[in-house]
Amino acid sequence: MHTIVIGAGVVGMATAYYLHREGHRVSVVEAGPGPGLATSRANGAQLSYSFVAPLADPAVLPKLPAWLLGRDTPLRWRPKLDPAQWRWCLDFLQACTRGRNRATTRELLALGLYSRHCVHQLVGHERPAFDFSSGGKLLVYQDAAAYGRALAQMDYQASLGCEQRALDRQACLALEPALADIGASIAGAIHTPTEDAGDCLRLCTELERILRAAPGAVQFHFDTPVSALRTEGGRIVALATPAGDLQADHYVLAGGIGAQALARRIGLDLRIYPLKGYSLTYDLTPDSIAPRASISDIGRKVVYARLGQRLRVAGMVDIGAANGAIDPRRTRSLERDVARLFPRLNAAGAPQPWAGLRPARPDGKPLIGATPWRNLWLNAGHGGLGFTLAAGSARMLVDLMRGQRPAVEAAGFAFAA
């Protein structure tokens, strides 16, 4: 059976990997010149399987006015005369209830923990070189009230099988001495020892290498944008590309932001909207005082991940950004965050800035599974969790395509017209 995967980001590459392992003849079609060059290129680098609670949270609502009106805030909104933006924002607000948030957290956590299992299997079997580390993660709180709410969330996630522990200031600094310069302001921290980190772009290129070298090698069509899905009799019959039509038995939409536009042309609204994020990558020196563990500065919504002799810093949510252009005001804000937390970083030169568009759905859940078109499948809309959930999502989708019951309940990720 021949399956075409549309998109060569980390979700698409993971999908191709698991399809190939199950005996499919696989082709990957990608608009860019190589794998992982869009949203996967320089993301936050954290494989954060246990920190998956959606942005749609009732605790966010009181903060929205300050965030939306402020100049240097984690979330920024550019209103447009765009029905898709307003519909997405309305759906987001409707998802900001305690019940919806708890249900989504439960579903995402199950998928996250399963994804961790899949990642560790993949790493053990294939040995990809992508600066993978298992140093755990620290959620650092400088606001006592926010820390109190986090402890309640930790207790809830513990009931779902999540391994986390609360740390006071002293224990936090003992675990991560690089935080010493802000030690006096730390209200507490939550440590998750089972979290990982890695370079998402390098994983994508490693998966390409593995799939090209494997028996029955996967075919890659780079620089090949898909302009349309050709349909007939309730099925997809071909992909329209500048190089001509491409045909297969099955098709998987895994193209991030691009999946929304392609799906709309055949009557499917995936409710995917771009949320721009930013990152900086610092090259470290022998004198750098930098974290070893992954860190999330909860107050500022900024994440830090160690990648060998580099430090990746990422954050921000810009709603309404049309492209991946870098706004220097946002990257300067990240630089100030780094200087505040790690004033003795002593990096080798200026950081490398990047911006990308997260393919986000209002409730924070990706779409994984079948569509009304009999041979079209979805693996899209992962937002900021694409790297974290890619392996588990891909494995789930392949099980569904084979008519098998996935290890994780799939109903919550199904497309609903």
C-alpha atoms as a printed R data frame, in Angstrom:
    type eleno elety resid chain resno       x      y       z
1   ATOM     1    CA   MET     A     1   0.000  0.000   0.000
2   ATOM     2    CA   HIS     A     2   1.377  3.390  -1.045
3   ATOM     3    CA   THR     A     3   0.863  6.328   1.322
4   ATOM     4    CA   ILE     A     4   1.863  9.932   0.691
5   ATOM     5    CA   VAL     A     5   2.617 12.104   3.721
6   ATOM     6    CA   ILE     A     6   2.174 15.823   3.051
7   ATOM     7    CA   GLY     A     7   4.647 17.725   5.211
8   ATOM     8    CA   ALA     A     8   8.198 16.976   6.361
9   ATOM     9    CA   GLY     A     9   8.187 18.650   9.751
10  ATOM    10    CA   VAL     A    10   8.687 16.484  12.802
11  ATOM    11    CA   VAL     A    11   5.070 15.236  12.744
12  ATOM    12    CA   GLY     A    12   5.246 14.300   9.067
13  ATOM    13    CA   MET     A    13   8.657 12.664   9.414
14  ATOM    14    CA   ALA     A    14   7.517 10.630  12.421
15  ATOM    15    CA   THR     A    15   4.428  9.575  10.471
16  ATOM    16    CA   ALA     A    16   6.589  8.440   7.547
17  ATOM    17    CA   TYR     A    17   8.841  6.522   9.943
18  ATOM    18    CA   TYR     A    18   6.044  4.514  11.548
19  ATOM    19    CA   LEU     A    19   4.253  3.910   8.243
20  ATOM    20    CA   HIS     A    20   7.477  2.529   6.789
21  ATOM    21    CA   ARG     A    21   8.008  0.287   9.809
22  ATOM    22    CA   GLU     A    22   4.551 -1.176   9.225
23  ATOM    23    CA   GLY     A    23   5.334 -2.057   5.617
24  ATOM    24    CA   HIS     A    24   3.798  0.848   3.720
25  ATOM    25    CA   ARG     A    25   5.449  2.195   0.612
26  ATOM    26    CA   VAL     A    26   5.868  5.816   1.662
27  ATOM    27    CA   SER     A    27   6.454  9.100  -0.131
28  ATOM    28    CA   VAL     A    28   6.907 12.436   1.631
29  ATOM    29    CA   VAL     A    29   5.940 15.633  -0.181
30  ATOM    30    CA   GLU     A    30   7.303 18.898   1.207
31  ATOM    31    CA   ALA     A    31   7.138 22.480  -0.075
32  ATOM    32    CA   GLY     A    32  10.533 23.365   1.396
33  ATOM    33    CA   PRO     A    33  14.015 22.222   0.343
34  ATOM    34    CA   GLY     A    34  14.410 19.702   3.172
35  ATOM    35    CA   PRO     A    35  12.868 18.247   6.326
36  ATOM    36    CA   GLY     A    36  12.180 20.265   9.451
37  ATOM    37    CA   LEU     A    37  12.806 23.698   7.953
38  ATOM    38    CA   ALA     A    38   9.552 25.404   9.004
39  ATOM    39    CA   THR     A    39   8.049 25.200  12.510
40  ATOM    40    CA   SER     A    40  10.385 22.339  13.489
41  ATOM    41    CA   ARG     A    41  13.549 24.275  12.698
42  ATOM    42    CA   ALA     A    42  14.386 26.020  15.974
43  ATOM    43    CA   ASN     A    43  11.506 25.397  18.356
44  ATOM    44    CA   GLY     A    44  11.732 25.233  22.139
45  ATOM    45    CA   ALA     A    45  13.592 21.872  22.004
46  ATOM    46    CA   GLN     A    46  11.786 20.494  25.049
47  ATOM    47    CA   LEU     A    47  10.161 17.071  24.930
48  ATOM    48    CA   SER     A    48   7.730 18.020  27.650
49  ATOM    49    CA   TYR     A    49   5.445 14.998  27.926
50  ATOM    50    CA   SER     A    50   3.953 15.965  31.299
51  ATOM    51    CA   PHE     A    51   3.553 19.717  30.797
52  ATOM    52    CA   VAL     A    52   0.840 19.584  28.154
53  ATOM    53    CA   ALA     A    53  -2.051 21.502  29.742
54  ATOM    54    CA   PRO     A    54  -3.580 23.704  27.009
55  ATOM    55    CA   LEU     A    55  -3.253 27.466  26.765
56  ATOM    56    CA   ALA     A    56  -7.066 27.548  26.947
57  ATOM    57    CA   ASP     A    57  -7.305 27.762  30.732
58  ATOM    58    CA   PRO     A    58  -9.668 29.770  32.973
59  ATOM    59    CA   ALA     A    59  -6.596 31.124  34.791
60  ATOM    60    CA   VAL     A    60  -5.572 32.841  31.545
61  ATOM    61    CA   LEU     A    61  -8.742 34.930  31.263
62  ATOM    62    CA   PRO     A    62  -7.907 37.561  33.944
63  ATOM    63    CA   LYS     A    63  -4.463 38.023  32.379
64  ATOM    64    CA   LEU     A    64  -5.688 38.565  28.838
65  ATOM    65    CA   PRO     A    65  -6.364 42.342  29.024
66  ATOM    66    CA   ALA     A    66  -2.862 43.087  30.327
67  ATOM    67    CA   TRP     A    67  -1.257 40.646  27.919
68  ATOM    68    CA   LEU     A    68  -3.137 41.938  24.896
69  ATOM    69    CA   LEU     A    69  -2.656 45.629  25.696
70  ATOM    70    CA   GLY     A    70   0.904 45.474  27.029
71  ATOM    71    CA   ARG     A    71   4.018 46.063  24.958
72  ATOM    72    CA   ASP     A    72   6.302 43.369  26.384
73  ATOM    73    CA   THR     A    73   3.955 40.518  27.206
74  ATOM    74    CA   PRO     A    74   4.023 36.774  26.500
75  ATOM    75    CA   LEU     A    75   0.893 36.982  24.340
76  ATOM    76    CA   ARG     A    76   0.192 39.596  21.692
77  ATOM    77    CA   TRP     A    77  -2.855 39.924  19.449
78  ATOM    78    CA   ARG     A    78  -3.065 41.744  16.143
79  ATOM    79    CA   PRO     A    79  -6.782 42.019  15.289
80  ATOM    80    CA   LYS     A    80  -7.566 41.505  11.612
81  ATOM    81    CA   LEU     A    81 -10.637 41.553   9.410
82  ATOM    82    CA   ASP     A    82 -10.248 37.808   9.173
83  ATOM    83    CA   PRO     A    83 -13.237 35.602  10.066
84  ATOM    84    CA   ALA     A    84 -10.905 32.659  10.739
85  ATOM    85    CA   GLN     A    85  -9.046 34.651  13.399
86  ATOM    86    CA   TRP     A    86 -12.191 35.787  15.183
87  ATOM    87    CA   ARG     A    87 -13.734 32.318  15.026
88  ATOM    88    CA   TRP     A    88 -10.535 30.805  16.429
89  ATOM    89    CA   CYS     A    89 -10.429 33.357  19.271
90  ATOM    90    CA   LEU     A    90 -14.092 32.740  20.116
91  ATOM    91    CA   ASP     A    91 -13.527 28.974  20.158
92  ATOM    92    CA   PHE     A    92 -10.481 29.535  22.363
93  ATOM    93    CA   LEU     A    93 -12.498 31.536  24.897
94  ATOM    94    CA   GLN     A    94 -15.193 28.854  24.935
95  ATOM    95    CA   ALA     A    95 -12.507 26.268  25.735
96  ATOM    96    CA   CYS     A    96 -11.336 28.277  28.772
97  ATOM    97    CA   THR     A    97 -13.491 26.428  31.287
98  ATOM    98    CA   ARG     A    98 -12.306 24.220  34.103
99  ATOM    99    CA   GLY     A    99 -14.142 21.193  32.722
100 ATOM   100    CA   ARG     A   100 -12.794 21.571  29.170
101 ATOM   101    CA   ASN     A   101  -9.301 22.271  30.453
102 ATOM   102    CA   ARG     A   102  -9.269 19.197  32.693
103 ATOM   103    CA   ALA     A   103 -10.606 16.928  29.950
104 ATOM   104    CA   THR     A   104  -8.078 18.215  27.416
105 ATOM   105    CA   THR     A   105  -5.225 17.918  29.907
106 ATOM   106    CA   ARG     A   106  -6.211 14.317  30.582
107 ATOM   107    CA   GLU     A   107  -6.223 13.447  26.868
108 ATOM   108    CA   LEU     A   108  -2.996 15.288  26.076
109 ATOM   109    CA   LEU     A   109  -1.216 13.824  29.085
110 ATOM   110    CA   ALA     A   110  -2.110 10.287  28.011
111 ATOM   111    CA   LEU     A   111  -0.780 11.015  24.524
112 ATOM   112    CA   GLY     A   112   2.297 12.753  25.953
113 ATOM   113    CA   LEU     A   113   3.256  9.837  28.193
114 ATOM   114    CA   TYR     A   114   2.706  7.420  25.307
115 ATOM   115    CA   SER     A   115   4.842  9.647  23.091
116 ATOM   116    CA   ARG     A   116   7.649  9.442  25.641
117 ATOM   117    CA   HIS     A   117   7.495  5.647  25.386
118 ATOM   118    CA   CYS     A   118   7.654  5.889  21.578
119 ATOM   119    CA   VAL     A   119  10.531  8.400  21.621
120 ATOM   120    CA   HIS     A   120  12.624  6.223  23.900
121 ATOM   121    CA   GLN     A   121  11.938  3.184  21.715
122 ATOM   122    CA   LEU     A   122  12.942  5.128  18.604
123 ATOM   123    CA   VAL     A   123  16.096  6.486  20.242
124 ATOM   124    CA   GLY     A   124  17.065  3.037  21.492
125 ATOM   125    CA   HIS     A   125  16.448  1.349  18.149
126 ATOM   126    CA   GLU     A   126  17.762  3.936  15.676
127 ATOM   127    CA   ARG     A   127  20.309  5.913  17.738
128 ATOM   128    CA   PRO     A   128  19.621  9.224  15.969
129 ATOM   129    CA   ALA     A   129  22.100 12.015  16.720
130 ATOM   130    CA   PHE     A   130  20.060 15.051  17.761
131 ATOM   131    CA   ASP     A   131  21.551 16.235  21.085
132 ATOM   132    CA   PHE     A   132  19.022 14.121  22.974
133 ATOM   133    CA   SER     A   133  19.174 14.348  26.762
134 ATOM   134    CA   SER     A   134  17.025 13.171  29.663
135 ATOM   135    CA   GLY     A   135  17.801 15.786  32.284
136 ATOM   136    CA   GLY     A   136  14.246 16.390  33.488
137 ATOM   137    CA   LYS     A   137  12.429 19.706  33.657
138 ATOM   138    CA   LEU     A   138  11.886 22.457  36.207
139 ATOM   139    CA   LEU     A   139   8.819 24.678  36.222
140 ATOM   140    CA   VAL     A   140  10.003 27.778  38.075
141 ATOM   141    CA   TYR     A   141   7.492 30.080  39.803
142 ATOM   142    CA   GLN     A   142   8.204 33.551  41.138
143 ATOM   143    CA   ASP     A   143   4.592 34.204  42.140
144 ATOM   144    CA   ALA     A   144   3.307 32.400  45.229
145 ATOM   145    CA   ALA     A   145  -0.329 32.344  44.084
146 ATOM   146    CA   ALA     A   146   0.608 30.853  40.719
147 ATOM   147    CA   TYR     A   147   2.734 28.265  42.489
148 ATOM   148    CA   GLY     A   148  -0.206 27.327  44.697
149 ATOM   149    CA   ARG     A   149  -2.389 26.742  41.637
150 ATOM   150    CA   ALA     A   150   0.393 24.691  40.084
151 ATOM   151    CA   LEU     A   151   0.530 22.414  43.122
152 ATOM   152    CA   ALA     A   152  -3.175 21.665  42.684
153 ATOM   153    CA   GLN     A   153  -2.546 20.899  39.008
154 ATOM   154    CA   MET     A   154   0.361 18.653  40.009
155 ATOM   155    CA   ASP     A   155  -1.910 16.691  42.328
156 ATOM   156    CA   TYR     A   156  -4.448 16.270  39.531
157 ATOM   157    CA   GLN     A   157  -1.804 15.057  37.090
158 ATOM   158    CA   ALA     A   158  -0.426 12.648  39.693
159 ATOM   159    CA   SER     A   159  -3.828 10.953  39.667
160 ATOM   160    CA   LEU     A   160  -3.293 10.414  35.926
161 ATOM   161    CA   GLY     A   161   0.099  8.744  36.325
162 ATOM   162    CA   CYS     A   162   2.374 11.769  36.028
163 ATOM   163    CA   GLU     A   163   5.600 11.727  38.066
164 ATOM   164    CA   GLN     A   164   6.305 15.190  39.500
165 ATOM   165    CA   ARG     A   165   7.471 16.644  42.810
166 ATOM   166    CA   ALA     A   166   7.288 20.037  44.452
167 ATOM   167    CA   LEU     A   167  10.523 21.819  45.388
168 ATOM   168    CA   ASP     A   168  11.101 24.730  47.714
169 ATOM   169    CA   ARG     A   169  13.629 27.420  46.848
170 ATOM   170    CA   GLN     A   170  16.584 25.599  48.394
171 ATOM   171    CA   ALA     A   171  15.807 22.291  46.684
172 ATOM   172    CA   CYS     A   172  15.295 24.054  43.360
173 ATOM   173    CA   LEU     A   173  18.708 25.716  43.541
174 ATOM   174    CA   ALA     A   174  20.347 22.480  44.627
175 ATOM   175    CA   LEU     A   175  18.955 20.790  41.533
176 ATOM   176    CA   GLU     A   176  19.811 23.656  39.163
177 ATOM   177    CA   PRO     A   177  22.567 25.921  40.549
178 ATOM   178    CA   ALA     A   178  22.500 28.084  37.412
179 ATOM   179    CA   LEU     A   179  19.336 29.723  38.828
180 ATOM   180    CA   ALA     A   180  21.262 31.169  41.787
181 ATOM   181    CA   ASP     A   181  21.051 34.750  40.509
182 ATOM   182    CA   ILE     A   182  17.243 34.767  40.860
183 ATOM   183    CA   GLY     A   183  17.197 32.508  43.917
184 ATOM   184    CA   ALA     A   184  15.704 35.083  46.270
185 ATOM   185    CA   SER     A   185  12.646 35.545  44.035
186 ATOM   186    CA   ILE     A   186  11.788 31.859  43.560
187 ATOM   187    CA   ALA     A   187   8.487 30.947  45.239
188 ATOM   188    CA   GLY     A   188   8.849 27.276  44.376
189 ATOM   189    CA   ALA     A   189   9.310 24.846  41.530
190 ATOM   190    CA   ILE     A   190   7.901 21.616  40.173
191 ATOM   191    CA   HIS     A   191  10.352 19.013  38.955
192 ATOM   192    CA   THR     A   192   9.488 16.360  36.387
193 ATOM   193    CA   PRO     A   193  12.426 13.923  36.134
194 ATOM   194    CA   THR     A   194  11.085 12.126  33.052
195 ATOM   195    CA   GLU     A   195  11.242 15.037  30.581
196 ATOM   196    CA   ASP     A   196  13.725 15.140  27.688
197 ATOM   197    CA   ALA     A   197  15.241 17.646  25.285
198 ATOM   198    CA   GLY     A   198  16.618 17.483  21.772
199 ATOM   199    CA   ASP     A   199  17.198 19.327  18.524
200 ATOM   200    CA   CYS     A   200  14.010 18.920  16.495
201 ATOM   201    CA   LEU     A   201  15.604 19.892  13.166
202 ATOM   202    CA   ARG     A   202  18.400 17.382  13.637
203 ATOM   203    CA   LEU     A   203  15.886 14.665  14.466
204 ATOM   204    CA   CYS     A   204  14.071 15.426  11.206
205 ATOM   205    CA   THR     A   205  17.289 15.161   9.192
206 ATOM   206    CA   GLU     A   206  18.249 11.972  11.033
207 ATOM   207    CA   LEU     A   207  14.870 10.433  10.226
208 ATOM   208    CA   GLU     A   208  15.399 11.342   6.572
209 ATOM   209    CA   ARG     A   209  18.784  9.592   6.642
210 ATOM   210    CA   ILE     A   210  17.311  6.514   8.335
211 ATOM   211    CA   LEU     A   211  14.383  6.291   5.918
212 ATOM   212    CA   ARG     A   212  16.533  6.765   2.818
213 ATOM   213    CA   ALA     A   213  18.897  3.995   3.953
214 ATOM   214    CA   ALA     A   214  16.201  1.489   4.931
215 ATOM   215    CA   PRO     A   215  15.064 -1.363   2.659
216 ATOM   216    CA   GLY     A   216  12.192 -0.120   0.518
217 ATOM   217    CA   ALA     A   217  13.471  3.411   0.995
218 ATOM   218    CA   VAL     A   218  11.038  6.268   1.486
219 ATOM   219    CA   GLN     A   219  10.836  8.657  -1.464
220 ATOM   220    CA   PHE     A   220  11.190 12.370  -0.722
221 ATOM   221    CA   HIS     A   221   9.792 15.108  -2.964
222 ATOM   222    CA   PHE     A   222  11.277 18.379  -1.673
223 ATOM   223    CA   ASP     A   223  10.584 21.799  -3.209
224 ATOM   224    CA   THR     A   224   7.184 20.362  -4.150
225 ATOM   225    CA   PRO     A   225   4.282 22.459  -2.859
226 ATOM   226    CA   VAL     A   226   0.851 20.856  -3.046
227 ATOM   227    CA   SER     A   227  -1.666 23.242  -4.587
228 ATOM   228    CA   ALA     A   228  -4.758 21.030  -4.359
229 ATOM   229    CA   LEU     A   229  -6.153 17.655  -3.392
230 ATOM   230    CA   ARG     A   230  -7.934 16.173  -6.406
231 ATOM   231    CA   THR     A   231 -11.115 14.330  -5.448
232 ATOM   232    CA   GLU     A   232 -13.485 11.867  -7.056
233 ATOM   233    CA   GLY     A   233 -16.173  9.623  -5.624
234 ATOM   234    CA   GLY     A   234 -15.501 10.495  -1.986
235 ATOM   235    CA   ARG     A   235 -11.772  9.822  -2.280
236 ATOM   236    CA   ILE     A   236  -8.560 11.703  -2.920
237 ATOM   237    CA   VAL     A   237  -7.229 10.613  -6.320
238 ATOM   238    CA   ALA     A   238  -4.100 12.782  -6.620
239 ATOM   239    CA   LEU     A   239  -2.080 15.697  -5.297
240 ATOM   240    CA   ALA     A   240  -1.642 18.607  -7.669
241 ATOM   241    CA   THR     A   241   1.970 19.871  -7.681
242 ATOM   242    CA   PRO     A   242   4.133 21.935 -10.081
243 ATOM   243    CA   ALA     A   243   5.878 18.694 -11.069
244 ATOM   244    CA   GLY     A   244   2.579 17.027 -11.974
245 ATOM   245    CA   ASP     A   245   0.043 14.940 -10.132
246 ATOM   246    CA   LEU     A   246   1.194 12.491  -7.450
247 ATOM   247    CA   GLN     A   247  -0.963  9.461  -6.709
248 ATOM   248    CA   ALA     A   248  -1.198  6.973  -3.848
249 ATOM   249    CA   ASP     A   249  -3.656  4.706  -2.060
250 ATOM   250    CA   HIS     A   250  -3.752  6.852   1.083
251 ATOM   251    CA   TYR     A   251  -2.816 10.446   1.937
252 ATOM   252    CA   VAL     A   252  -1.863 11.985   5.290
253 ATOM   253    CA   LEU     A   253  -2.163 15.730   5.908
254 ATOM   254    CA   ALA     A   254   0.702 16.510   8.281
255 ATOM   255    CA   GLY     A   255   1.722 19.889   6.945
256 ATOM   256    CA   GLY     A   256   1.194 22.132   9.960
257 ATOM   257    CA   ILE     A   257  -0.245 25.507   8.935
258 ATOM   258    CA   GLY     A   258  -0.512 24.385   5.312
259 ATOM   259    CA   ALA     A   259  -2.907 21.591   6.244
260 ATOM   260    CA   GLN     A   260  -5.657 24.131   6.984
261 ATOM   261    CA   ALA     A   261  -5.607 25.688   3.512
262 ATOM   262    CA   LEU     A   262  -5.509 22.352   1.677
263 ATOM   263    CA   ALA     A   263  -8.324 20.933   3.766
264 ATOM   264    CA   ARG     A   264 -10.515 24.021   3.275
265 ATOM   265    CA   ARG     A   265 -10.392 23.503  -0.490
266 ATOM   266    CA   ILE     A   266 -12.173 20.167  -0.094
267 ATOM   267    CA   GLY     A   267 -14.682 21.386   2.482
268 ATOM   268    CA   LEU     A   268 -12.890 20.571   5.755
269 ATOM   269    CA   ASP     A   269 -12.266 23.249   8.388
270 ATOM   270    CA   LEU     A   270  -9.544 21.993  10.728
271 ATOM   271    CA   ARG     A   271  -9.703 25.130  12.928
272 ATOM   272    CA   ILE     A   272  -5.911 25.508  12.679
273 ATOM   273    CA   TYR     A   273  -4.562 29.040  13.081
274 ATOM   274    CA   PRO     A   274  -0.941 30.277  13.200
275 ATOM   275    CA   LEU     A   275   0.482 31.397  16.535
276 ATOM   276    CA   LYS     A   276   3.928 32.855  16.018
277 ATOM   277    CA   GLY     A   277   6.675 31.942  18.451
278 ATOM   278    CA   TYR     A   278  10.293 33.038  18.736
279 ATOM   279    CA   SER     A   279  13.551 31.465  19.797
280 ATOM   280    CA   LEU     A   280  17.187 32.301  20.413
281 ATOM   281    CA   THR     A   281  20.040 29.806  20.221
282 ATOM   282    CA   TYR     A   282  23.189 30.601  22.200
283 ATOM   283    CA   ASP     A   283  26.558 28.950  21.655
284 ATOM   284    CA   LEU     A   284  28.061 28.318  25.082
285 ATOM   285    CA   THR     A   285  31.649 28.637  26.267
286 ATOM   286    CA   PRO     A   286  33.608 26.852  29.016
287 ATOM   287    CA   ASP     A   287  32.807 29.854  31.246
288 ATOM   288    CA   SER     A   288  29.043 29.755  30.651
289 ATOM   289    CA   ILE     A   289  26.822 29.424  33.715
290 ATOM   290    CA   ALA     A   290  23.897 27.767  31.941
291 ATOM   291    CA   PRO     A   291  21.203 25.321  33.028
292 ATOM   292    CA   ARG     A   292  21.562 21.588  32.541
293 ATOM   293    CA   ALA     A   293  17.898 20.789  33.118
294 ATOM   294    CA   SER     A   294  15.121 22.080  30.904
295 ATOM   295    CA   ILE     A   295  13.475 25.088  32.544
296 ATOM   296    CA   SER     A   296  10.179 26.884  32.087
297 ATOM   297    CA   ASP     A   297   9.900 30.403  33.513
298 ATOM   298    CA   ILE     A   298   6.166 30.244  34.152
299 ATOM   299    CA   GLY     A   299   5.623 33.950  34.774
300 ATOM   300    CA   ARG     A   300   7.146 34.919  31.444
301 ATOM   301    CA   LYS     A   301   6.110 31.795  29.484
302 ATOM   302    CA   VAL     A   302   9.712 31.254  28.348
303 ATOM   303    CA   VAL     A   303  11.398 27.859  28.038
304 ATOM   304    CA   TYR     A   304  15.086 26.959  28.183
305 ATOM   305    CA   ALA     A   305  16.621 23.732  26.847
306 ATOM   306    CA   ARG     A   306  20.230 22.573  26.826
307 ATOM   307    CA   LEU     A   307  21.421 21.132  23.510
308 ATOM   308    CA   GLY     A   308  24.980 20.000  24.110
309 ATOM   309    CA   GLN     A   309  27.048 23.181  23.995
310 ATOM   310    CA   ARG     A   310  24.073 25.299  22.967
311 ATOM   311    CA   LEU     A   311  21.160 26.803  24.880
312 ATOM   312    CA   ARG     A   312  17.792 27.175  23.179
313 ATOM   313    CA   VAL     A   313  15.429 29.831  24.569
314 ATOM   314    CA   ALA     A   314  11.888 30.111  23.231
315 ATOM   315    CA   GLY     A   315   8.592 31.775  23.968
316 ATOM   316    CA   MET     A   316   5.960 34.333  22.955
317 ATOM   317    CA   VAL     A   317   2.589 33.894  21.287
318 ATOM   318    CA   ASP     A   318   1.697 36.355  18.530
319 ATOM   319    CA   ILE     A   319  -1.880 35.874  17.310
320 ATOM   320    CA   GLY     A   320  -2.429 37.226  13.822
321 ATOM   321    CA   ALA     A   321   1.125 37.064  12.488
322 ATOM   322    CA   ALA     A   322   1.026 36.345   8.761
323 ATOM   323    CA   ASN     A   323   4.499 34.916   8.282
324 ATOM   324    CA   GLY     A   324   7.681 33.844  10.024
325 ATOM   325    CA   ALA     A   325   9.401 37.239   9.850
326 ATOM   326    CA   ILE     A   326  11.426 38.027  12.967
327 ATOM   327    CA   ASP     A   327  10.189 40.980  15.022
328 ATOM   328    CA   PRO     A   328  13.344 42.310  16.730
329 ATOM   329    CA   ARG     A   329  11.280 43.702  19.613
330 ATOM   330    CA   ARG     A   330  10.236 40.166  20.524
331 ATOM   331    CA   THR     A   331  13.721 38.703  20.308
332 ATOM   332    CA   ARG     A   332  15.104 41.602  22.379
333 ATOM   333    CA   SER     A   333  12.468 40.758  24.977
334 ATOM   334    CA   LEU     A   334  13.741 37.168  25.051
335 ATOM   335    CA   GLU     A   335  17.303 38.451  25.430
336 ATOM   336    CA   ARG     A   336  16.222 40.468  28.467
337 ATOM   337    CA   ASP     A   337  14.611 37.357  29.948
338 ATOM   338    CA   VAL     A   338  17.858 35.433  29.489
339 ATOM   339    CA   ALA     A   339  19.913 38.224  31.046
340 ATOM   340    CA   ARG     A   340  17.603 38.303  34.058
341 ATOM   341    CA   LEU     A   341  17.661 34.546  34.723
342 ATOM   342    CA   PHE     A   342  21.223 33.783  33.641
343 ATOM   343    CA   PRO     A   343  23.323 36.964  33.828
344 ATOM   344    CA   ARG     A   344  26.530 34.900  33.781
345 ATOM   345    CA   LEU     A   345  25.685 33.003  30.611
346 ATOM   346    CA   ASN     A   346  28.850 34.310  28.896
347 ATOM   347    CA   ALA     A   347  27.768 33.024  25.489
348 ATOM   348    CA   ALA     A   348  30.052 32.981  22.463
349 ATOM   349    CA   GLY     A   349  28.690 35.939  20.546
350 ATOM   350    CA   ALA     A   350  25.150 37.030  19.772
351 ATOM   351    CA   PRO     A   351  22.341 34.456  19.765
352 ATOM   352    CA   GLN     A   352  20.782 33.144  16.566
353 ATOM   353    CA   PRO     A   353  17.177 34.418  16.345
354 ATOM   354    CA   TRP     A   354  14.301 32.513  14.759
355 ATOM   355    CA   ALA     A   355  10.538 32.759  14.418
356 ATOM   356    CA   GLY     A   356   7.989 30.180  13.339
357 ATOM   357    CA   LEU     A   357   4.252 29.631  13.095
358 ATOM   358    CA   ARG     A   358   2.752 27.057  15.440
359 ATOM   359    CA   PRO     A   359  -0.258 25.286  13.866
360 ATOM   360    CA   ALA     A   360  -2.636 25.689  16.799
361 ATOM   361    CA   ARG     A   361  -6.203 24.606  17.437
362 ATOM   362    CA   PRO     A   362  -8.360 26.523  19.942
363 ATOM   363    CA   ASP     A   363  -8.636 23.724  22.506
364 ATOM   364    CA   GLY     A   364  -4.978 22.678  22.184
365 ATOM   365    CA   LYS     A   365  -5.687 19.185  20.820
366 ATOM   366    CA   PRO     A   366  -4.319 17.993  17.463
367 ATOM   367    CA   LEU     A   367  -6.435 16.172  14.914
368 ATOM   368    CA   ILE     A   368  -5.373 12.553  14.472
369 ATOM   369    CA   GLY     A   369  -7.334 10.073  12.401
370 ATOM   370    CA   ALA     A   370  -9.803  9.703   9.545
371 ATOM   371    CA   THR     A   371 -11.748 12.312   7.571
372 ATOM   372    CA   PRO     A   372 -14.995 12.156   5.576
373 ATOM   373    CA   TRP     A   373 -12.789 11.497   2.526
374 ATOM   374    CA   ARG     A   374 -12.211  7.746   2.667
375 ATOM   375    CA   ASN     A   375  -8.453  7.688   2.052
376 ATOM   376    CA   LEU     A   376  -7.448 11.020   3.623
377 ATOM   377    CA   TRP     A   377  -6.023 11.056   7.143
378 ATOM   378    CA   LEU     A   378  -5.035 13.841   9.524
379 ATOM   379    CA   ASN     A   379  -2.066 14.357  11.803
380 ATOM   380    CA   ALA     A   380  -2.084 18.116  12.250
381 ATOM   381    CA   GLY     A   381  -2.757 21.024  14.599
382 ATOM   382    CA   HIS     A   382  -0.278 20.229  17.389
383 ATOM   383    CA   GLY     A   383   0.450 23.880  18.226
384 ATOM   384    CA   GLY     A   384   3.508 24.137  20.461
385 ATOM   385    CA   LEU     A   385   3.463 20.395  21.227
386 ATOM   386    CA   GLY     A   386   4.471 19.041  17.827
387 ATOM   387    CA   PHE     A   387   7.926 17.885  18.922
388 ATOM   388    CA   THR     A   388   6.587 16.432  22.165
389 ATOM   389    CA   LEU     A   389   3.646 14.569  20.640
390 ATOM   390    CA   ALA     A   390   5.023 13.677  17.192
391 ATOM   391    CA   ALA     A   391   6.064 10.098  17.915
392 ATOM   392    CA   GLY     A   392   2.932  9.161  19.857
393 ATOM   393    CA   SER     A   393   0.630 10.886  17.357
394 ATOM   394    CA   ALA     A   394   2.271  9.115  14.426
395 ATOM   395    CA   ARG     A   395   2.073  5.722  16.103
396 ATOM   396    CA   MET     A   396  -1.595  6.336  16.965
397 ATOM   397    CA   LEU     A   397  -2.422  7.330  13.391
398 ATOM   398    CA   VAL     A   398  -0.715  4.293  11.876
399 ATOM   399    CA   ASP     A   399  -2.661  2.019  14.232
400 ATOM   400    CA   LEU     A   400  -5.912  3.690  13.160
401 ATOM   401    CA   MET     A   401  -4.993  3.305   9.486
402 ATOM   402    CA   ARG     A   402  -4.402 -0.410  10.078
403 ATOM   403    CA   GLY     A   403  -7.763 -0.796  11.783
404 ATOM   404    CA   GLN     A   404  -6.164 -1.500  15.140
405 ATOM   405    CA   ARG     A   405  -7.006  0.021  18.499
406 ATOM   406    CA   PRO     A   406  -4.289  2.514  19.515
407 ATOM   407    CA   ALA     A   407  -2.580  2.336  22.896
408 ATOM   408    CA   VAL     A   408  -4.168  5.722  23.722
409 ATOM   409    CA   GLU     A   409  -7.870  6.517  23.391
410 ATOM   410    CA   ALA     A   410  -8.202  8.251  20.020
411 ATOM   411    CA   ALA     A   411 -11.771  9.587  20.152
412 ATOM   412    CA   GLY     A   412 -10.779 12.954  21.623
413 ATOM   413    CA   PHE     A   413  -8.480 13.670  18.674
414 ATOM   414    CA   ALA     A   414 -10.942 12.751  15.924
415 ATOM   415    CA   PHE     A   415 -12.062 15.253  13.309
416 ATOM   416    CA   ALA     A   416 -15.650 16.446  13.723
417 ATOM   417    CA   ALA     A   417 -17.235 18.316  10.833
